[in-house]
C-alpha cells in the first residue's frame, strides 16, 4: 500500500484522485526534506545529522505545547 505525504485538490477544492499524479509519495517527500535539511546544516558541519532527522521526520514524536 503506497503512503503519501501530500494529496492535491482541484480549483474547486475537490480532492484529485490518486491517479492524477499530483499526490506526493511519502518516500519522495522524506528524501526532499532530508536533502534540504542537510544543505541548511552544512555550514555548521551537521549535514549527516540533519539528513537523518529529515528521513525520520514521521517517526519523531510530535510535541505541541500550544496551538
C-alpha positions in Angstrom: 0.0 0.0 0.0 1.5 3.4 -1.0 1.8 6.2 1.5 1.5 9.8 0.7 2.8 13.0 2.3 0.5 15.3 0.4 -2.7 15.0 -1.6 -4.0 17.6 -4.1 -7.2 19.4 -4.7 -8.6 20.9 -7.9 -9.5 24.6 -8.4 -12.9 23.9 -6.7 -11.4 22.3 -3.6 -12.3 18.8 -4.6 -9.8 16.1 -3.9 -8.0 14.9 -7.0 -7.7 11.1 -7.4 -4.5 9.3 -6.7 -4.1 8.6 -10.4 -3.9 12.3 -11.1 -0.1 12.2 -10.5 -0.5 15.3 -8.2 -0.1 13.4 -4.9 3.4 13.4 -3.4 4.6 9.9 -2.3 6.0 9.8 1.3 9.4 8.5 0.2 9.9 11.4 -2.2 8.8 13.9 0.4 11.2 12.5 3.0 14.1 12.5 0.6 13.4 16.1 -0.3 13.2 17.1 3.4 16.4 15.3 4.2 18.2 16.9 1.3 17.1 20.4 2.2 17.9 19.9 5.9 21.4 18.7 5.0 22.0 21.8 2.9 20.9 24.1 5.7 23.1 22.2 8.2 26.2 22.1 6.1 27.6 25.5 7.2 27.9 24.2 10.8 29.0 20.7 9.9 25.8 18.8 10.7 24.7 17.7 7.3 24.5 14.0 8.1 22.6 14.5 11.3 20.1 16.8 9.6 19.7 14.4 6.7 18.9 11.6 9.2 16.4 13.8 11.1 14.7 14.6 7.8 14.3 10.9 6.9 13.0 10.2 10.4 10.5 13.1 10.4 7.3 10.9 10.5 8.5 8.7 13.4 9.8 11.5 15.6 7.4 12.3 18.5 5.4 15.4 17.9 5.1 17.8 20.8 2.6 20.6 20.8 2.7 22.9 23.7 0.0 25.2 22.2 -1.8 25.6 19.0 
